[in-house]
Amino acid sequence: MQEIIQYIMENPDLIEKVKAGTVQMVGLTIEENELLREVFQSNTIVDAAIRKAWRN
């Protein structure tokens, strides 16, 4: 899941599609895709330090 979130964070256009529910991530269940959409819709802020750590 970490890799998926990292990929989405690196592709801002994809963030909007996830929020709108117009895309689903391959390899995730319906429930996991729904949870991912809810997290991005809630505008949960991912700490910059975590983002940096994920990139390394």
C-alpha positions as CSV (number, residue, x, y, z in Angstrom):
1,M,0.0,0.0,0.0
2,Q,2.9,2.3,0.7
3,E,4.1,2.1,-2.8
4,I,0.6,2.8,-4.2
5,I,0.3,5.9,-2.0
6,Q,3.7,7.1,-3.0
7,Y,2.9,6.6,-6.7
8,I,-0.4,8.6,-6.3
9,M,1.4,11.4,-4.4
10,E,3.9,11.7,-7.2
11,N,1.2,12.1,-9.8
12,P,-1.1,15.0,-8.8
13,D,-3.5,14.4,-11.7
14,L,-4.1,10.9,-10.3
15,I,-4.9,12.3,-6.9
16,E,-8.0,14.1,-8.4
17,K,-9.1,10.9,-10.2
18,V,-8.8,8.9,-7.0
19,K,-10.8,11.5,-5.1
20,A,-13.5,11.4,-7.8
21,G,-13.5,7.6,-7.8
22,T,-12.9,7.4,-11.5
23,V,-9.9,5.1,-11.2
24,Q,-9.2,2.0,-9.2
25,M,-5.8,0.7,-8.4
26,V,-5.0,-2.7,-9.9
27,G,-4.2,-5.3,-7.2
28,L,-6.4,-3.7,-4.5
29,T,-9.8,-5.0,-3.4
30,I,-12.9,-2.9,-3.8
31,E,-12.7,-2.1,-0.1
32,E,-9.1,-1.1,-0.3
33,N,-9.8,1.2,-3.3
34,E,-12.7,2.7,-1.4
35,L,-10.5,3.3,1.7
36,L,-7.9,5.0,-0.5
37,R,-10.5,7.3,-2.0
38,E,-11.8,8.2,1.4
39,V,-8.3,9.0,2.7
40,F,-7.6,11.3,-0.3
41,Q,-11.1,12.9,-0.1
42,S,-10.6,13.7,3.6
43,N,-7.6,15.8,2.7
44,T,-5.5,13.9,5.2
45,I,-2.1,15.6,5.1
46,V,0.8,13.3,4.7
47,D,3.8,14.7,6.7
48,A,6.6,15.9,4.4
49,A,9.1,13.8,6.3
50,I,7.1,10.7,5.6
51,R,6.9,11.5,1.9
52,K,10.7,12.0,1.9
53,A,11.3,8.7,3.6
54,W,9.0,6.9,1.2
55,R,11.1,8.2,-1.8
56,N,14.3,6.8,-0.4
